[in-house]
Amino acid sequence: MNQLRTRPLTIACLQINAHWGTDVYSTIRHADSLLAPFWQAPAGPCSSTNRIKSGFGKKPDILVLPELAFTGYGFPSRQAIGPYLEPTVRGVSTQWAQTTARRIGCHVIVGYPERPEEGSSNGVLKEEEGPIYNSAVVVGPSGTVLYNYRKHFLYEADEKWGASPGQDGFGCLDLKIKGSEPQRSGLSQNDDDDDKDMRLRVVLGLCMDLNPEKFEAPFTKFEFGNFAVTNKADLIIMPMAWLAFGLGGGGNSERDGQQLEDEPDWKTVHYWARRLTPVVSQYAQAEPAKTSNTIFVASNRCGTEDNRITYAGSSSVLRFCHDASVQLIATLPKESEGVLITDVEI
């Protein structure tokens, strides 16, 4: 996308441990407590610290939460997820995103379980009626809903609770990020607002979208990575509920790599980068169609659900550079909740 870059982009990811069967509002209050330092954070350069325990250097431009952020993920059936389903962009997750976006002054992206209300003669659907989706909503700084995305490639856990695949393919939208340059002399307050904005092409997916379709397509088909390249993505954003290597579905109980501390799940981070091989390859062309960097944002959940599903955490920001290199900008550990906040140059 043709854009003017006036400053670094500040990105935040909230990594939390939500459990299905628990009170959604309790999880939301917990998320608010983790994000509380943003309420007073000033505008200005971000701290270089990637694992923030207390006090953030600045407010983000974009805040990303995990897949099914407040409800938990491992629902065993449609009956189990029924009470947690939310009407399209009108449920508790969207309402929280709108309030938080206005409160911080940033874009917010959050995953939620969606049940459209259309198709019912009286406007009310029974829990067992109609398609349901694993979705993510994008809300702008004013609280306006900008986009609703439905997961395109389903994981077996999605199918277990009856999700339908999104029929519109992977997500793509353009975001306008407010700039921060000083007002030029001789201009009124609004004369040059557009000149100060960053305009970014965002490609959006949810977790399994990054994998080969149904794990049956050839690994090198790179469906999502090629979609990002075709659409000349500046930002690739993925809310996730990604399982830890060797620890999903009641697998090995030993610690991966016998870690002595809570560090990122490096196998997972490396795999994410590998699945975006086309994004790297585009820069190796003799005359690349895109010369600016591409940023990948993965906001994953952490912890163990039902004593059988262990998540990888490791929420990360990667930069795919115009010199065909890949840089890890920031990451969180595998097991701990927390907030990642970092500046990136696109």
Rosetta blueprint (number, residue, H / E / L):
1 M L
2 N L
3 Q L
4 L L
5 R L
6 T L
7 R L
8 P L
9 L E
10 T E
11 I E
12 A E
13 C E
14 L E
15 Q E
16 I L
17 N L
18 A L
19 H L
20 W L
21 G L
22 T L
23 D L
24 V H
25 Y H
26 S H
27 T H
28 I H
29 R H
30 H H
31 A H
32 D H
33 S H
34 L H
35 L H
36 A H
37 P H
38 F H
39 W H
40 Q H
41 A L
42 P L
43 A L
44 G L
45 P L
46 C L
47 S L
48 S L
49 T L
50 N L
51 R L
52 I E
53 K L
54 S L
55 G L
56 F L
57 G L
58 K L
59 K L
60 P L
61 D L
62 I E
63 L E
64 V E
65 L L
66 P L
67 E L
68 L L
69 A L
70 F L
71 T L
72 G L
73 Y L
74 G L
75 F L
76 P L
77 S L
78 R H
79 Q H
80 A H
81 I H
82 G H
83 P H
84 Y H
85 L L
86 E E
87 P L
88 T L
89 V L
90 R L
91 G L
92 V H
93 S H
94 T H
95 Q H
96 W H
97 A H
98 Q H
99 T H
100 T H
101 A H
102 R H
103 R H
104 I H
105 G L
106 C L
107 H E
108 V E
109 I E
110 V E
111 G E
112 Y E
113 P E
114 E E
115 R L
116 P L
117 E L
118 E L
119 G L
120 S L
121 S L
122 N L
123 G L
124 V L
125 L L
126 K L
127 E L
128 E L
129 E L
130 G L
131 P L
132 I E
133 Y E
134 N E
135 S E
136 A E
137 V E
138 V E
139 V E
140 G L
141 P L
142 S L
143 G L
144 T L
145 V E
146 L E
147 Y E
148 N E
149 Y E
150 R E
151 K L
152 H L
153 F L
154 L L
155 Y L
156 E H
157 A H
158 D H
159 E H
160 K H
161 W L
162 G L
163 A E
164 S L
165 P L
166 G L
167 Q L
168 D L
169 G L
170 F L
171 G E
172 C E
173 L E
174 D E
175 L E
176 K E
177 I E
178 K L
179 G L
180 S L
181 E L
182 P L
183 Q L
184 R L
185 S L
186 G L
187 L L
188 S L
189 Q L
190 N L
191 D L
192 D L
193 D L
194 D H
195 D H
196 K H
197 D L
198 M E
199 R E
200 L E
201 R E
202 V E
203 V E
204 L E
205 G L
206 L L
207 C H
208 M H
209 D H
210 L H
211 N L
212 P L
213 E H
214 K H
215 F H
216 E L
217 A L
218 P L
219 F H
220 T H
221 K H
222 F L
223 E H
224 F H
225 G H
226 N H
227 F H
228 A H
229 V H
230 T H
231 N L
232 K L
233 A L
234 D L
235 L E
236 I E
237 I E
238 M E
239 P E
240 M L
241 A L
242 W L
243 L E
244 A L
245 F L
246 G L
247 L L
248 G L
249 G L
250 G L
251 G L
252 N L
253 S L
254 E L
255 R L
256 D H
257 G H
258 Q H
259 Q L
260 L L
261 E L
262 D L
263 E L
264 P L
265 D L
266 W H
267 K H
268 T H
269 V H
270 H H
271 Y H
272 W H
273 A H
274 R H
275 R H
276 L L
277 T H
278 P H
279 V H
280 V H
281 S H
282 Q H
283 Y H
284 A H
285 Q L
286 A L
287 E L
288 P L
289 A L
290 K L
291 T L
292 S L
293 N L
294 T E
295 I E
296 F E
297 V E
298 A E
299 S E
300 N L
301 R L
302 C L
303 G L
304 T E
305 E E
306 D L
307 N L
308 R L
309 I E
310 T E
311 Y E
312 A L
313 G L
314 S L
315 S L
316 S E
317 V E
318 L E
319 R E
320 F E
321 C L
322 H L
323 D L
324 A L
325 S L
326 V E
327 Q E
328 L E
329 I E
330 A E
331 T E
332 L L
333 P L
334 K L
335 E L
336 S L
337 E L
338 G E
339 V E
340 L E
341 I E
342 T E
343 D E
344 V E
345 E L
346 I L
